[in-house]
Amino acid sequence: MKKNILTCLGYMLLVLLVVGCQKFDNLEDLELSERDAEYALPVFQTSTSLQDVLEEFDSNTVIRLEADGSMVLNYKGKITARTSEEIFDITNRVANAPFPVTDTLMALPFSIPDGIDIDYALLKTGSLQWFIQSDHPEDIRLTVTIPNLVSEDGMPFSETRDYDWSGAPLNFAESPIDLSNYSVRPDQDSIYVRYNLYRKQTGQRDTVAGMIIIIRDLVASYMEGYLGDDIYEMERDTIDIDFFDNWTRGDVYFADPKIWLTVENSFGFPVRSKANLVEVITVDGDRLPLRSPFIDNGIDVDYPRLDEVGEVKITEFAFDKTNSNVDSILAAGPVAVDYDFDAVPNPDQDTTIRGFITDTSSLRAQVEVDLPVFGSTSGFAVRDTFAIDFQQFDDVKYAEFKLVTENEVPLAVGLQLYFANERGQVIDSLFAETEIVIEAAPVDGDGNVTGMLAKETFIRFEEDRFNKLKQARELYLSAAFSTANEGNAVVRALSSQKTNIRMGMKVGLKQ
């Protein structure tokens, strides 16, 4: 069963009351000396803190304790990510297709997407292979050079092969040459290939009858330059907030709620958020948009510079009451936050900013909602239902419970319990009307608790009334919560604050 910070005290009290009722099992063992006897006995005594209550939370809620002991209810969206492979896949930009070489110097049809200017790329895989035809009736020497392809020791790619005349035109497929760890340095976005052919007997320079180059599986581990401004689409998500799961009425005000956007970025160029949608969904089904200049203009994300390759920069931004309407829309009974953020690389389109991307670069984003247990509530009401059965309790003339509470939590609990039969019809209620059973602890002007407040409550069941309860099969809980000063005080709840509850019972039995 899911519980929230306001209902937990009500649940706790209900459980203790039910435990008290179940103590009737022990009455069968009492020895009676008179036909009508009256007994006074303790039922239970317990003490609990807000820290104990927090253990009952749904797994969707994370409780964060601040240094001063105050608590924040934290709800996280899922992490959405874009990787370098998804964003800019340079695999096979030089495709696995034959490139005819029609001149001794020509640019390969190397396609770089519009808006991207590559200064330098380091290859981790790739191979180059050529096929030639020669009809010269003599041995030849062929040298293939790609000046834009540079080895680890800084030398341009250059390979020389000798081919012997065999009495017929030459058709030869060269074995693939590994390009791993070569760097590509385009010249005005072009990669040039040059070949020189010499007749070995005469030394005469000549040309091939035909030549084809194939570059396969070209993958870069690093690229540098101006890498474009196409929008990176992130995944839309919804954060469920269980605080108002059992809400029926009333208002809650969180003094300083926040919606956080956290981005981890290892791409080496400027990135800016683009908010397509940020809306709070309320218990009434309304959709309230988050409004902020940072929604309209975006949030600039930090990024590693050229001398910080491999580092991850973290940007944390909070939409709070100083820069948005988050406090008002999160006071309207939020059950979810629906959001959709995208990322815009190089948002100012400044081509003088040269950035980088690696094969492990990624952009990871997460949205969180913080609801601090610091605020006010008035008439906030919840309901829930429990199964009960009093049929085994016999010979009860009357029962009177005395409930004593001592509370240092700045929250008052008004409780009503309704007993219903198996058809859901209400038979009786615990009180004539909702009654405050736990008084809110007093607070100062800053919302800090200044002491503990005690409260005594008496609950009496006469014989006829108690006998009617034997028909009951369900117990409806209705609990209303208010902060100090009838909900007008903004208060701060701490994990160490305790509530002490003890109950005694005076019971009259028939022999």
Order of alpha helices (4+ residues) and beta strands (2+ residues): alpha-beta-alpha-beta-beta-beta-alpha-beta-beta-beta-beta-beta-beta-beta-beta-beta-beta-beta-beta-beta-beta-beta-beta-alpha-beta-beta-alpha-beta-beta-beta-beta-beta-beta-beta-beta-beta-alpha-beta-beta-beta
